């Protein structure tokens, strides 16, 4: 479990236990950068991880991971659970930028991200998923994934997205209307006052396998597919750099 609180003058609260650790690798003027580390090396059935982070009024907090998270084979009937709760105060900004989550054959994961943001807050989220390591010849013929994202602005639900995958994912992703053979995908949300002004700029940076929509005023949703994790990251980097408003954390370098 890890709990991080950032104020306008930097870190104002930190609590961590179990296999989750939080690092603060370098000073970023005006922004607190936190890097989470899973010392157990991955997630498997029966594991439970919880992250809670808060950007207080006027603060800027960016969270990323030290490396890609690996979801390993689970024993029958066991599920790995990852729960994240983010709170963004008035005039604050929070960037949720984890590196790729890599699913292994036989993995079973239930994941949920819940965000509560003030009306004038800013939230940038990316969640990259990689379905096995293509360079290693891995294919996912038996997995279970339940993934959900909920975002509330001033208490009102403004975004909800749920993904459920079970069984032979490699076979399912061959469908032209589903994945056309892709082995990686990412979801991105940018919620900020006046977000619609960024829509055409975002679309111009997307590959043919990506799309962006203005879900509602002040909220853009992007989903894109890629042949593998490398191509996915190459597509995400210019987009994230633009929306982040500066150099991304060094862990995001290719």
Buried (B, 14 or more C-beta within 10 A) or exposed (E): BBBBBBBBEBBBEEEBEBBBBBEBEEEBEEBBBBBBBBEEEBBBBEBEBBBBBBBBEEBBBBBBBBBBBBBBBBEEEEBBBBBBBBBBBEBBBBBBBBBBBBBBBBBBBBBBBBBBBBEBBBBBBBBBBBBBBBEEEBBBEBBBBBBBBBBBBEEEEBBEBEBEBEEBBBEBBEEEEEBEEBBBBBBBBBBBEEBBEBBEEBBEBBEEBBEBEBBBEBBBBBBBBBBBBBBBBEBBBEBBBBBBEEEBBEBBEE
